[in-house]
């Protein structure tokens, strides 16, 4: 991956709908050359897909929360299908520490969040943090950042 690929990735992370012509102008290549690079990045699974950013508040989802959940390893075969079927779970991570799962959820109200937490507690102990604000929203990776080297 060269500097041009990194620039294309940076631009697409800022606006996944940027027209090919605009991308080409930004990296000083032809549109077909940029298209070929994007296709290669997709084929190599460096670019895995494209997403739409939504305004959750305008859709009525006023509560964002992070839920820590303690799930025993033997419960994972039951837990994973359950959590994948929950539409309000926008992210689920298996983590280290006192809890084994970290969930990011969005709900219209605290009452609905409370009901969901009750359903989760059949898998184990929970700890919930409700988000007040998000000073750094989800963003792309800085692909131009230097990686540390081993000495």
N, CA, C and O atoms as a GROMACS GRO file, in nm:
protein
  604
    1UNK      N    1   0.085  -0.117   0.000
    1UNK     CA    2   0.000   0.000   0.000
    1UNK      C    3   0.090   0.124   0.000
    1UNK      O    4   0.174   0.140   0.088
    2UNK      N    5   0.071   0.210  -0.099
    2UNK     CA    6   0.155   0.330  -0.109
    2UNK      C    7   0.081   0.454  -0.060
    2UNK      O    8  -0.031   0.445  -0.009
    3UNK      N    9   0.145   0.570  -0.075
    3UNK     CA   10   0.087   0.695  -0.027
    3UNK      C   11  -0.045   0.728  -0.097
    3UNK      O   12  -0.135   0.785  -0.036
    4UNK      N   13  -0.056   0.692  -0.222
    4UNK     CA   14  -0.180   0.721  -0.296
    4UNK      C   15  -0.294   0.637  -0.240
    4UNK      O   16  -0.405   0.687  -0.221
    5UNK      N   17  -0.269   0.508  -0.215
    5UNK     CA   18  -0.371   0.422  -0.153
    5UNK      C   19  -0.415   0.479  -0.019
    5UNK      O   20  -0.534   0.482   0.012
    6UNK      N   21  -0.318   0.525   0.060
    6UNK     CA   22  -0.349   0.582   0.192
    6UNK      C   23  -0.434   0.708   0.178
    6UNK      O   24  -0.525   0.731   0.257
    7UNK      N   25  -0.403   0.790   0.079
    7UNK     CA   26  -0.480   0.913   0.056
    7UNK      C   27  -0.623   0.877   0.014
    7UNK      O   28  -0.718   0.940   0.061
    8UNK      N   29  -0.639   0.778  -0.072
    8UNK     CA   30  -0.772   0.733  -0.115
    8UNK      C   31  -0.852   0.684   0.006
    8UNK      O   32  -0.969   0.718   0.021
    9UNK      N   33  -0.788   0.604   0.090
    9UNK     CA   34  -0.856   0.552   0.210
    9UNK      C   35  -0.896   0.667   0.302
    9UNK      O   36  -1.008   0.669   0.354
   10UNK      N   37  -0.807   0.762   0.322
   10UNK     CA   38  -0.837   0.878   0.407
   10UNK      C   39  -0.957   0.954   0.352
   10UNK      O   40  -1.048   0.989   0.427
   11UNK      N   41  -0.958   0.980   0.223
   11UNK     CA   42  -1.069   1.053   0.161
   11UNK      C   43  -1.200   0.975   0.172
   11UNK      O   44  -1.305   1.033   0.200
   12UNK      N   45  -1.195   0.844   0.150
   12UNK     CA   46  -1.317   0.763   0.159
   12UNK      C   47  -1.368   0.753   0.303
   12UNK      O   48  -1.488   0.742   0.326
   13UNK      N   49  -1.278   0.755   0.400
   13UNK     CA   50  -1.321   0.754   0.540
   13UNK      C   51  -1.392   0.885   0.574
   13UNK      O   52  -1.484   0.887   0.657
   14UNK      N   53  -1.352   0.994   0.512
   14UNK     CA   54  -1.417   1.123   0.534
   14UNK      C   55  -1.552   1.131   0.463
   14UNK      O   56  -1.646   1.190   0.514
   15UNK      N   57  -1.559   1.071   0.344
   15UNK     CA   58  -1.681   1.073   0.265
   15UNK      C   59  -1.682   0.953   0.172
   15UNK      O   60  -1.622   0.956   0.064
   16UNK      N   61  -1.750   0.847   0.213
   16UNK     CA   62  -1.753   0.724   0.134
   16UNK      C   63  -1.824   0.741   0.001
   16UNK      O   64  -1.813   0.656  -0.087
   17UNK      N   65  -1.898   0.851  -0.015
   17UNK     CA   66  -1.970   0.877  -0.140
   17UNK      C   67  -1.897   0.978  -0.229
   17UNK      O   68  -1.955   1.029  -0.325
   18UNK      N   69  -1.772   1.007  -0.197
   18UNK     CA   70  -1.697   1.101  -0.280
   18UNK      C   71  -1.691   1.047  -0.422
   18UNK      O   72  -1.654   0.932  -0.444
   19UNK      N   73  -1.728   1.130  -0.519
   19UNK     CA   74  -1.725   1.084  -0.658
   19UNK      C   75  -1.584   1.044  -0.702
   19UNK      O   76  -1.485   1.100  -0.656
   20UNK      N   77  -1.578   0.947  -0.790
   20UNK     CA   78  -1.451   0.897  -0.840
   20UNK      C   79  -1.368   1.010  -0.901
   20UNK      O   80  -1.246   1.016  -0.883
   21UNK      N   81  -1.435   1.100  -0.972
   21UNK     CA   82  -1.365   1.212  -1.035
   21UNK      C   83  -1.296   1.299  -0.929
   21UNK      O   84  -1.182   1.342  -0.948
   22UNK      N   85  -1.366   1.326  -0.818
   22UNK     CA   86  -1.308   1.407  -0.710
   22UNK      C   87  -1.190   1.334  -0.645
   22UNK      O   88  -1.088   1.396  -0.614
   23UNK      N   89  -1.206   1.204  -0.622
   23UNK     CA   90  -1.094   1.126  -0.568
   23UNK      C   91  -0.973   1.135  -0.660
   23UNK      O   92  -0.860   1.158  -0.615
   24UNK      N   93  -0.997   1.118  -0.790
   24UNK     CA   94  -0.888   1.121  -0.888
   24UNK      C   95  -0.817   1.257  -0.886
   24UNK      O   96  -0.694   1.263  -0.893
   25UNK      N   97  -0.895   1.365  -0.877
   25UNK     CA   98  -0.835   1.498  -0.873
   25UNK      C   99  -0.748   1.516  -0.748
   25UNK      O  100  -0.644   1.581  -0.753
   26UNK      N  101  -0.792   1.459  -0.636
   26UNK     CA  102  -0.718   1.472  -0.511
   26UNK      C  103  -0.587   1.395  -0.509
   26UNK      O  104  -0.493   1.434  -0.440
   27UNK      N  105  -0.581   1.286  -0.583
   27UNK     CA  106  -0.459   1.204  -0.582
   27UNK      C  107  -0.381   1.214  -0.714
   27UNK      O  108  -0.281   1.145  -0.734
   28UNK      N  109  -0.428   1.302  -0.804
   28UNK     CA  110  -0.359   1.330  -0.930
   28UNK      C  111  -0.343   1.206  -1.018
   28UNK      O  112  -0.237   1.185  -1.078
   29UNK      N  113  -0.450   1.125  -1.024
   29UNK     CA  114  -0.453   1.010  -1.113
   29UNK      C  115  -0.581   1.017  -1.196
   29UNK      O  116  -0.668   1.100  -1.171
   30UNK      N  117  -0.591   0.931  -1.295
   30UNK     CA  118  -0.713   0.923  -1.375
   30UNK      C  119  -0.821   0.849  -1.296
   30UNK      O  120  -0.791   0.773  -1.204
   31UNK      N  121  -0.945   0.873  -1.332
   31UNK     CA  122  -1.055   0.802  -1.266
   31UNK      C  123  -1.042   0.650  -1.280
   31UNK      O  124  -1.062   0.579  -1.182
   32UNK      N  125  -1.008   0.597  -1.400
   32UNK     CA  126  -0.991   0.451  -1.410
   32UNK      C  127  -0.879   0.397  -1.320
   32UNK      O  128  -0.891   0.288  -1.265
   33UNK      N  129  -0.771   0.474  -1.304
   33UNK     CA  130  -0.660   0.430  -1.217
   33UNK      C  131  -0.706   0.425  -1.071
   33UNK      O  132  -0.672   0.332  -0.998
   34UNK      N  133  -0.784   0.526  -1.029
   34UNK     CA  134  -0.834   0.528  -0.892
   34UNK      C  135  -0.934   0.415  -0.872
   34UNK      O  136  -0.933   0.348  -0.768
   35UNK      N  137  -1.020   0.393  -0.969
   35UNK     CA  138  -1.117   0.284  -0.962
   35UNK      C  139  -1.047   0.149  -0.946
   35UNK      O  140  -1.090   0.065  -0.866
   36UNK      N  141  -0.939   0.128  -1.021
   36UNK     CA  142  -0.863   0.003  -1.011
   36UNK      C  143  -0.801  -0.012  -0.873
   36UNK      O  144  -0.798  -0.122  -0.818
   37UNK      N  145  -0.752   0.097  -0.817
   37UNK     CA  146  -0.693   0.092  -0.683
   37UNK      C  147  -0.799   0.058  -0.578
   37UNK      O  148  -0.775  -0.024  -0.490
   38UNK      N  149  -0.916   0.122  -0.588
   38UNK     CA  150  -1.023   0.093  -0.493
   38UNK      C  151  -1.066  -0.053  -0.504
   38UNK      O  152  -1.088  -0.120  -0.403
   39UNK      N  153  -1.078  -0.101  -0.626
   39UNK     CA  154  -1.116  -0.241  -0.647
   39UNK      C  155  -1.014  -0.336  -0.583
   39UNK      O  156  -1.051  -0.436  -0.521
   40UNK      N  157  -0.884  -0.303  -0.598
   40UNK     CA  158  -0.779  -0.386  -0.538
   40UNK      C  159  -0.788  -0.380  -0.385
   40UNK      O  160  -0.775  -0.482  -0.318
   41UNK      N  161  -0.809  -0.259  -0.329
   41UNK     CA  162  -0.820  -0.245  -0.184
   41UNK      C  163  -0.941  -0.323  -0.130
   41UNK      O  164  -0.935  -0.378  -0.020
   42UNK      N  165  -1.048  -0.327  -0.206
   42UNK     CA  166  -1.165  -0.406  -0.167
   42UNK      C  167  -1.135  -0.556  -0.176
   42UNK      O  168  -1.170  -0.633  -0.086
   43UNK      N  169  -1.069  -0.596  -0.283
   43UNK     CA  170  -1.035  -0.738  -0.302
   43UNK      C  171  -0.941  -0.788  -0.192
   43UNK      O  172  -0.951  -0.902  -0.148
   44UNK      N  173  -0.849  -0.701  -0.150
   44UNK     CA  174  -0.755  -0.736  -0.042
   44UNK      C  175  -0.819  -0.720   0.096
   44UNK      O  176  -0.755  -0.745   0.198
   45UNK      N  177  -0.946  -0.679   0.098
   45UNK     CA  178  -1.024  -0.660   0.221
   45UNK      C  179  -0.964  -0.553   0.312
   45UNK      O  180  -0.985  -0.556   0.434
   46UNK      N  181  -0.890  -0.460   0.254
   46UNK     CA  182  -0.847  -0.342   0.330
   46UNK      C  183  -0.968  -0.251   0.345
   46UNK      O  184  -0.993  -0.195   0.452
   47UNK      N  185  -1.043  -0.236   0.236
   47UNK     CA  186  -1.174  -0.170   0.242
   47UNK      C  187  -1.277  -0.282   0.250
   47UNK      O  188  -1.292  -0.360   0.156
   48UNK      N  189  -1.347  -0.289   0.364
   48UNK     CA  190  -1.443  -0.398   0.386
   48UNK      C  191  -1.585  -0.361   0.347
   48UNK      O  192  -1.669  -0.449   0.327
   49UNK      N  193  -1.614  -0.232   0.337
   49UNK     CA  194  -1.748  -0.190   0.302
   49UNK      C  195  -1.764  -0.041   0.321
   49UNK      O  196  -1.668   0.030   0.354
   50UNK      N  197  -1.884   0.006   0.300
   50UNK     CA  198  -1.916   0.149   0.309
   50UNK      C  199  -2.037   0.163   0.399
   50UNK      O  200  -2.128   0.081   0.394
   51UNK      N  201  -2.038   0.268   0.482
   51UNK     CA  202  -2.144   0.284   0.580
   51UNK      C  203  -2.207   0.421   0.570
   51UNK      O  204  -2.148   0.516   0.518
   52UNK      N  205  -2.328   0.430   0.622
   52UNK     CA  206  -2.400   0.557   0.631
   52UNK      C  207  -2.400   0.599   0.777
   52UNK      O  208  -2.430   0.519   0.865
   53UNK      N  209  -2.367   0.725   0.802
   53UNK     CA  210  -2.373   0.780   0.937
   53UNK      C  211  -2.511   0.839   0.956
   53UNK      O  212  -2.558   0.917   0.873
   54UNK      N  213  -2.578   0.802   1.064
   54UNK     CA  214  -2.713   0.854   1.089
   54UNK      C  215  -2.715   0.941   1.215
   54UNK      O  216  -2.626   0.930   1.300
   55UNK      N  217  -2.815   1.025   1.224
   55UNK     CA  218  -2.836   1.105   1.344
   55UNK      C  219  -2.935   1.028   1.431
   55UNK      O  220  -3.056   1.031   1.406
   56UNK      N  221  -2.884   0.958   1.531
   56UNK     CA  222  -2.968   0.872   1.615
   56UNK      C  223  -3.076   0.949   1.689
   56UNK      O  224  -3.185   0.897   1.711
   57UNK      N  225  -3.048   1.073   1.727
   57UNK     CA  226  -3.146   1.153   1.799
   57UNK      C  227  -3.268   1.183   1.713
   57UNK      O  228  -3.381   1.178   1.760
   58UNK      N  229  -3.244   1.213   1.585
   58UNK     CA  230  -3.355   1.242   1.495
   58UNK      C  231  -3.440   1.118   1.468
   58UNK      O  232  -3.555   1.129   1.426
   59UNK      N  233  -3.384   1.001   1.493
   59UNK     CA  234  -3.459   0.876   1.478
   59UNK      C  235  -3.522   0.832   1.610
   59UNK      O  236  -3.588   0.728   1.616
   60UNK      N  237  -3.503   0.911   1.715
   60UNK     CA  238  -3.566   0.882   1.844
   60UNK      C  239  -3.484   0.799   1.940
   60UNK      O  240  -3.536   0.755   2.043
   61UNK      N  241  -3.357   0.776   1.910
   61UNK     CA  242  -3.271   0.698   2.000
   61UNK      C  243  -3.192   0.796   2.086
   61UNK      O  244  -3.082   0.838   2.050
   62UNK      N  245  -3.249   0.832   2.200
   62UNK     CA  246  -3.193   0.936   2.286
   62UNK      C  247  -3.093   0.882   2.388
   62UNK      O  248  -3.022   0.961   2.451
   63UNK      N  249  -3.087   0.752   2.406
   63UNK     CA  250  -2.999   0.692   2.507
   63UNK      C  251  -2.894   0.604   2.439
   63UNK      O  252  -2.927   0.508   2.369
   64UNK      N  253  -2.767   0.638   2.461
   64UNK     CA  254  -2.656   0.552   2.422
   64UNK      C  255  -2.591   0.507   2.552
   64UNK      O  256  -2.570   0.587   2.643
   65UNK      N  257  -2.559   0.379   2.560
   65UNK     CA  258  -2.498   0.326   2.682
   65UNK      C  259  -2.395   0.220   2.647
   65UNK      O  260  -2.401   0.155   2.543
   66UNK      N  261  -2.300   0.204   2.738
   66UNK     CA  262  -2.204   0.094   2.732
   66UNK      C  263  -2.237   0.002   2.848
   66UNK      O  264  -2.252   0.046   2.962
   67UNK      N  265  -2.249  -0.125   2.817
   67UNK     CA  266  -2.282  -0.224   2.919
   67UNK      C  267  -2.169  -0.325   2.927
   67UNK      O  268  -2.134  -0.389   2.827
   68UNK      N  269  -2.111  -0.338   3.045
   68UNK     CA  270  -2.015  -0.444   3.072
   68UNK      C  271  -2.095  -0.565   3.118
   68UNK      O  272  -2.185  -0.552   3.201
   69UNK      N  273  -2.062  -0.681   3.066
   69UNK     CA  274  -2.135  -0.803   3.100
   69UNK      C  275  -2.036  -0.915   3.126
   69UNK      O  276  -1.943  -0.938   3.048
   70UNK      N  277  -2.058  -0.985   3.235
   70UNK     CA  278  -1.976  -1.101   3.270
   70UNK      C  279  -2.045  -1.225   3.214
   70UNK      O  280  -2.150  -1.265   3.263
   71UNK      N  281  -1.984  -1.285   3.112
   71UNK     CA  282  -2.039  -1.406   3.050
   71UNK      C  283  -1.939  -1.519   3.069
   71UNK      O  284  -1.822  -1.507   3.031
   72UNK      N  285  -1.984  -1.630   3.127
   72UNK     CA  286  -1.897  -1.746   3.144
   72UNK      C  287  -1.871  -1.808   3.006
   72UNK      O  288  -1.959  -1.808   2.921
   73UNK      N  289  -1.751  -1.861   2.985
   73UNK     CA  290  -1.720  -1.922   2.855
   73UNK      C  291  -1.824  -2.026   2.808
   73UNK      O  292  -1.852  -2.035   2.689
   74UNK      N  293  -1.880  -2.102   2.902
   74UNK     CA  294  -1.978  -2.205   2.862
   74UNK      C  295  -2.108  -2.143   2.812
   74UNK      O  296  -2.187  -2.211   2.746
   75UNK      N  297  -2.132  -2.015   2.843
   75UNK     CA  298  -2.255  -1.948   2.799
   75UNK      C  299  -2.243  -1.884   2.661
   75UNK      O  300  -2.344  -1.846   2.602
   76UNK      N  301  -2.121  -1.872   2.609
   76UNK     CA  302  -2.100  -1.803   2.481
   76UNK      C  303  -2.180  -1.864   2.366
   76UNK      O  304  -2.230  -1.788   2.283
   77UNK      N  305  -2.194  -1.997   2.355
   77UNK     CA  306  -2.274  -2.051   2.245
   77UNK      C  307  -2.421  -2.006   2.248
   77UNK      O  308  -2.485  -1.997   2.144
   78UNK      N  309  -2.474  -1.978   2.367
   78UNK     CA  310  -2.610  -1.924   2.378
   78UNK      C  311  -2.611  -1.772   2.368
   78UNK      O  312  -2.703  -1.714   2.311
   79UNK      N  313  -2.508  -1.708   2.422
   79UNK     CA  314  -2.503  -1.563   2.426
   79UNK      C  315  -2.487  -1.502   2.287
   79UNK      O  316  -2.559  -1.408   2.252
   80UNK      N  317  -2.393  -1.552   2.206
   80UNK     CA  318  -2.365  -1.491   2.076
   80UNK      C  319  -2.488  -1.485   1.985
   80UNK      O  320  -2.514  -1.378   1.929
   81UNK      N  321  -2.564  -1.593   1.967
   81UNK     CA  322  -2.685  -1.580   1.883
   81UNK      C  323  -2.786  -1.482   1.943
   81UNK      O  324  -2.851  -1.407   1.870
   82UNK      N  325  -2.800  -1.483   2.075
   82UNK     CA  326  -2.892  -1.390   2.140
   82UNK      C  327  -2.853  -1.246   2.110
   82UNK      O  328  -2.937  -1.166   2.069
   83UNK      N  329  -2.726  -1.212   2.132
   83UNK     CA  330  -2.684  -1.072   2.119
   83UNK      C  331  -2.688  -1.028   1.974
   83UNK      O  332  -2.717  -0.912   1.945
   84UNK      N  333  -2.658  -1.118   1.881
   84UNK     CA  334  -2.666  -1.084   1.738
   84UNK      C  335  -2.809  -1.055   1.695
   84UNK      O  336  -2.831  -0.983   1.597
   85UNK      N  337  -2.905  -1.108   1.766
   85UNK     CA  338  -3.045  -1.088   1.730
   85UNK      C  339  -3.104  -0.961   1.792
   85UNK      O  340  -3.220  -0.928   1.766
   86UNK      N  341  -3.028  -0.890   1.872
   86UNK     CA  342  -3.077  -0.770   1.940
   86UNK      C  343  -3.047  -0.646   1.856
   86UNK      O  344  -2.931  -0.607   1.845
   87UNK      N  345  -3.148  -0.585   1.795
   87UNK     CA  346  -3.124  -0.472   1.704
   87UNK      C  347  -3.070  -0.347   1.771
   87UNK      O  348  -3.009  -0.263   1.704
   88UNK      N  349  -3.089  -0.332   1.902
   88UNK     CA  350  -3.040  -0.212   1.971
   88UNK      C  351  -2.893  -0.223   2.009
   88UNK      O  352  -2.834  -0.125   2.054
   89UNK      N  353  -2.835  -0.341   1.991
   89UNK     CA  354  -2.691  -0.359   2.016
   89UNK      C  355  -2.620  -0.319   1.888
   89UNK      O  356  -2.631  -0.386   1.786
   90UNK      N  357  -2.544  -0.209   1.895
   90UNK     CA  358  -2.474  -0.162   1.776
   90UNK      C  359  -2.329  -0.212   1.772
   90UNK      O  360  -2.262  -0.202   1.670
   91UNK      N  361  -2.282  -0.265   1.886
   91UNK     CA  362  -2.147  -0.322   1.891
   91UNK      C  363  -2.136  -0.414   2.010
   91UNK      O  364  -2.192  -0.387   2.117
   92UNK      N  365  -2.066  -0.524   1.992
   92UNK     CA  366  -2.040  -0.619   2.101
   92UNK      C  367  -1.895  -0.665   2.089
   92UNK      O  368  -1.854  -0.716   1.984
   93UNK      N  369  -1.820  -0.646   2.196
   93UNK     CA  370  -1.678  -0.682   2.196
   93UNK      C  371  -1.648  -0.776   2.311
   93UNK      O  372  -1.694  -0.756   2.423
   94UNK      N  373  -1.569  -0.880   2.283
   94UNK     CA  374  -1.517  -0.968   2.386
   94UNK      C  375  -1.390  -0.902   2.438
   94UNK      O  376  -1.298  -0.876   2.360
   95UNK      N  377  -1.383  -0.873   2.569
   95UNK     CA  378  -1.274  -0.793   2.624
   95UNK      C  379  -1.206  -0.861   2.744
   95UNK      O  380  -1.255  -0.962   2.795
   96UNK      N  381  -1.094  -0.804   2.785
   96UNK     CA  382  -1.025  -0.852   2.904
   96UNK      C  383  -1.076  -0.774   3.025
   96UNK      O  384  -1.146  -0.674   3.010
   97UNK      N  385  -1.043  -0.820   3.142
   97UNK     CA  386  -1.080  -0.749   3.263
   97UNK      C  387  -1.186  -0.822   3.344
   97UNK      O  388  -1.206  -0.942   3.329
   98UNK      N  389  -1.252  -0.748   3.431
   98UNK     CA  390  -1.352  -0.806   3.521
   98UNK      C  391  -1.477  -0.854   3.447
   98UNK      O  392  -1.548  -0.942   3.495
   99UNK      N  393  -1.504  -0.795   3.333
   99UNK     CA  394  -1.619  -0.835   3.251
   99UNK      C  395  -1.565  -0.893   3.122
   99UNK      O  396  -1.456  -0.858   3.078
  100UNK      N  397  -1.641  -0.982   3.060
  100UNK     CA  398  -1.593  -1.044   2.937
  100UNK      C  399  -1.651  -0.983   2.811
  100UNK      O  400  -1.598  -1.006   2.703
  101UNK      N  401  -1.759  -0.906   2.824
  101UNK     CA  402  -1.822  -0.845   2.707
  101UNK      C  403  -1.843  -0.696   2.732
  101UNK      O  404  -1.874  -0.654   2.844
  102UNK      N  405  -1.825  -0.617   2.628
  102UNK     CA  406  -1.855  -0.475   2.631
  102UNK      C  407  -1.950  -0.446   2.516
  102UNK      O  408  -1.915  -0.464   2.399
  103UNK      N  409  -2.071  -0.401   2.550
  103UNK     CA  410  -2.174  -0.375   2.451
  103UNK      C  411  -2.197  -0.226   2.438
  103UNK      O  412  -2.195  -0.153   2.537
  104UNK      N  413  -2.219  -0.181   2.316
  104UNK     CA  414  -2.265  -0.044   2.293
  104UNK      C  415  -2.408  -0.058   2.244
  104UNK      O  416  -2.435  -0.128   2.146
  105UNK      N  417  -2.500   0.010   2.311
  105UNK     CA  418  -2.642  -0.002   2.279
  105UNK      C  419  -2.704   0.136   2.262
  105UNK      O  420  -2.654   0.236   2.315
  106UNK      N  421  -2.815   0.140   2.189
  106UNK     CA  422  -2.891   0.264   2.171
  106UNK      C  423  -3.039   0.233   2.190
  106UNK      O  424  -3.091   0.137   2.132
  107UNK      N  425  -3.106   0.315   2.270
  107UNK     CA  426  -3.248   0.297   2.300
  107UNK      C  427  -3.319   0.431   2.301
  107UNK      O  428  -3.256   0.535   2.325
  108UNK      N  429  -3.449   0.431   2.276
  108UNK     CA  430  -3.526   0.555   2.285
  108UNK      C  431  -3.537   0.607   2.428
  108UNK      O  432  -3.546   0.728   2.449
  109UNK      N  433  -3.538   0.518   2.527
  109UNK     CA  434  -3.560   0.562   2.666
  109UNK      C  435  -3.483   0.474   2.764
  109UNK      O  436  -3.439   0.364   2.731
  110UNK      N  437  -3.469   0.526   2.886
  110UNK     CA  438  -3.403   0.448   2.991
  110UNK      C  439  -3.490   0.329   3.032
  110UNK      O  440  -3.437   0.228   3.079
  111UNK      N  441  -3.620   0.340   3.017
  111UNK     CA  442  -3.708   0.226   3.052
  111UNK      C  443  -3.678   0.107   2.961
  111UNK      O  444  -3.671  -0.007   3.008
  112UNK      N  445  -3.661   0.133   2.832
  112UNK     CA  446  -3.629   0.024   2.739
  112UNK      C  447  -3.489  -0.031   2.765
  112UNK      O  448  -3.466  -0.151   2.754
  113UNK      N  449  -3.396   0.056   2.799
  113UNK     CA  450  -3.261   0.013   2.835
  113UNK      C  451  -3.267  -0.077   2.958
  113UNK      O  452  -3.201  -0.181   2.962
  114UNK      N  453  -3.346  -0.038   3.057
  114UNK     CA  454  -3.361  -0.117   3.180
  114UNK      C  455  -3.417  -0.256   3.151
  114UNK      O  456  -3.371  -0.354   3.208
  115UNK      N  457  -3.516  -0.263   3.064
  115UNK     CA  458  -3.574  -0.393   3.025
  115UNK      C  459  -3.468  -0.481   2.960
  115UNK      O  460  -3.458  -0.600   2.989
  116UNK      N  461  -3.388  -0.421   2.870
  116UNK     CA  462  -3.283  -0.496   2.802
  116UNK      C  463  -3.178  -0.547   2.901
  116UNK      O  464  -3.134  -0.662   2.892
  117UNK      N  465  -3.138  -0.463   2.995
  117UNK     CA  466  -3.039  -0.505   3.095
  117UNK      C  467  -3.093  -0.624   3.175
  117UNK      O  468  -3.019  -0.716   3.208
  118UNK      N  469  -3.221  -0.622   3.205
  118UNK     CA  470  -3.284  -0.736   3.273
  118UNK      C  471  -3.270  -0.864   3.193
  118UNK      O  472  -3.247  -0.971   3.250
  119UNK      N  473  -3.284  -0.854   3.060
  119UNK     CA  474  -3.266  -0.972   2.974
  119UNK      C  475  -3.121  -1.020   2.974
  119UNK      O  476  -3.094  -1.140   2.970
  120UNK      N  477  -3.028  -0.925   2.978
  120UNK     CA  478  -2.885  -0.960   2.978
  120UNK      C  479  -2.843  -1.030   3.106
  120UNK      O  480  -2.753  -1.114   3.104
  121UNK      N  481  -2.907  -0.996   3.216
  121UNK     CA  482  -2.862  -1.047   3.346
  121UNK      C  483  -2.880  -1.197   3.361
  121UNK      O  484  -2.828  -1.255   3.456
  122UNK      N  485  -2.952  -1.262   3.270
  122UNK     CA  486  -2.957  -1.407   3.274
  122UNK      C  487  -2.821  -1.468   3.234
  122UNK      O  488  -2.794  -1.584   3.263
  123UNK      N  489  -2.738  -1.386   3.169
  123UNK     CA  490  -2.604  -1.434   3.130
  123UNK      C  491  -2.498  -1.401   3.234
  123UNK      O  492  -2.393  -1.465   3.238
  124UNK      N  493  -2.524  -1.302   3.318
  124UNK     CA  494  -2.426  -1.267   3.420
  124UNK      C  495  -2.442  -1.125   3.469
  124UNK      O  496  -2.535  -1.054   3.433
  125UNK      N  497  -2.347  -1.086   3.552
  125UNK     CA  498  -2.344  -0.955   3.617
  125UNK      C  499  -2.320  -0.845   3.513
  125UNK      O  500  -2.245  -0.864   3.417
  126UNK      N  501  -2.386  -0.729   3.531
  126UNK     CA  502  -2.371  -0.616   3.440
  126UNK      C  503  -2.326  -0.491   3.514
  126UNK      O  504  -2.343  -0.478   3.635
  127UNK      N  505  -2.268  -0.400   3.438
  127UNK     CA  506  -2.237  -0.265   3.485
  127UNK      C  507  -2.260  -0.174   3.365
  127UNK      O  508  -2.206  -0.197   3.257
  128UNK      N  509  -2.342  -0.070   3.385
  128UNK     CA  510  -2.384   0.015   3.273
  128UNK      C  511  -2.341   0.159   3.292
  128UNK      O  512  -2.351   0.215   3.402
  129UNK      N  513  -2.293   0.219   3.184
  129UNK     CA  514  -2.261   0.361   3.181
  129UNK      C  515  -2.343   0.424   3.069
  129UNK      O  516  -2.338   0.380   2.954
  130UNK      N  517  -2.420   0.528   3.103
  130UNK     CA  518  -2.498   0.602   3.003
  130UNK      C  519  -2.412   0.717   2.952
  130UNK      O  520  -2.348   0.787   3.031
  131UNK      N  521  -2.411   0.736   2.822
  131UNK     CA  522  -2.330   0.839   2.758
  131UNK      C  523  -2.400   0.975   2.770
  131UNK      O  524  -2.516   0.988   2.733
  132UNK      N  525  -2.327   1.075   2.820
  132UNK     CA  526  -2.378   1.213   2.825
  132UNK      C  527  -2.343   1.289   2.697
  132UNK      O  528  -2.425   1.361   2.642
  133UNK      N  529  -2.218   1.270   2.651
  133UNK     CA  530  -2.173   1.337   2.529
  133UNK      C  531  -2.061   1.256   2.467
  133UNK      O  532  -2.004   1.168   2.531
  134UNK      N  533  -2.030   1.287   2.343
  134UNK     CA  534  -1.926   1.214   2.269
  134UNK      C  535  -1.831   1.315   2.206
  134UNK      O  536  -1.851   1.355   2.092
  135UNK      N  537  -1.726   1.356   2.280
  135UNK     CA  538  -1.633   1.456   2.226
  135UNK      C  539  -1.555   1.406   2.104
  135UNK      O  540  -1.515   1.486   2.020
  136UNK      N  541  -1.534   1.275   2.095
  136UNK     CA  542  -1.470   1.217   1.977
  136UNK      C  543  -1.564   1.110   1.924
  136UNK      O  544  -1.576   1.002   1.982
  137UNK      N  545  -1.631   1.141   1.815
  137UNK     CA  546  -1.724   1.046   1.753
  137UNK      C  547  -1.644   0.936   1.680
  137UNK      O  548  -1.526   0.955   1.652
  138UNK      N  549  -1.709   0.824   1.650
  138UNK     CA  550  -1.638   0.722   1.572
  138UNK      C  551  -1.577   0.783   1.446
  138UNK      O  552  -1.642   0.859   1.373
  139UNK      N  553  -1.453   0.748   1.423
  139UNK     CA  554  -1.381   0.805   1.309
  139UNK      C  555  -1.291   0.701   1.247
  139UNK      O  556  -1.270   0.594   1.304
  140UNK      N  557  -1.240   0.731   1.133
  140UNK     CA  558  -1.150   0.639   1.064
  140UNK      C  559  -1.013   0.634   1.128
  140UNK      O  560  -0.981   0.710   1.219
  141UNK      N  561  -0.934   0.543   1.079
  141UNK     CA  562  -0.796   0.526   1.125
  141UNK      C  563  -0.705   0.617   1.045
  141UNK      O  564  -0.722   0.631   0.924
  142UNK      N  565  -0.609   0.680   1.111
  142UNK     CA  566  -0.510   0.761   1.042
  142UNK      C  567  -0.409   0.668   0.978
  142UNK      O  568  -0.315   0.622   1.044
  143UNK      N  569  -0.428   0.638   0.850
  143UNK     CA  570  -0.341   0.542   0.782
  143UNK      C  571  -0.204   0.600   0.751
  143UNK      O  572  -0.115   0.527   0.708
  144UNK      N  573  -0.186   0.730   0.771
  144UNK     CA  574  -0.056   0.793   0.745
  144UNK      C  575   0.033   0.795   0.868
  144UNK      O  576   0.150   0.835   0.860
  145UNK      N  577  -0.021   0.753   0.983
  145UNK     CA  578   0.055   0.750   1.107
  145UNK      C  579   0.167   0.647   1.096
  145UNK      O  580   0.148   0.538   1.042
  146UNK      N  581   0.281   0.684   1.146
  146UNK     CA  582   0.396   0.592   1.145
  146UNK      C  583   0.374   0.480   1.246
  146UNK      O  584   0.333   0.505   1.359
  147UNK      N  585   0.402   0.360   1.205
  147UNK     CA  586   0.392   0.244   1.294
  147UNK      C  587   0.522   0.230   1.370
  147UNK      O  588   0.630   0.250   1.314
  148UNK      N  589   0.512   0.194   1.501
  148UNK     CA  590   0.637   0.174   1.578
  148UNK      C  591   0.716   0.056   1.521
  148UNK      O  592   0.658  -0.042   1.474
  149UNK      N  593   0.846   0.068   1.527
  149UNK     CA  594   0.933  -0.039   1.477
  149UNK      C  595   0.998  -0.111   1.593
  149UNK      O  596   1.020  -0.053   1.699
  150UNK      N  597   1.028  -0.238   1.572
  150UNK     CA  598   1.100  -0.316   1.674
  150UNK      C  599   1.249  -0.289   1.660
  150UNK      O  600   1.302  -0.290   1.549
  151UNK      N  601   1.316  -0.266   1.770
  151UNK     CA  602   1.461  -0.242   1.767
  151UNK      C  603   1.533  -0.362   1.821
  151UNK      O  604   1.656  -0.362   1.827
   0.00000   0.00000   0.00000
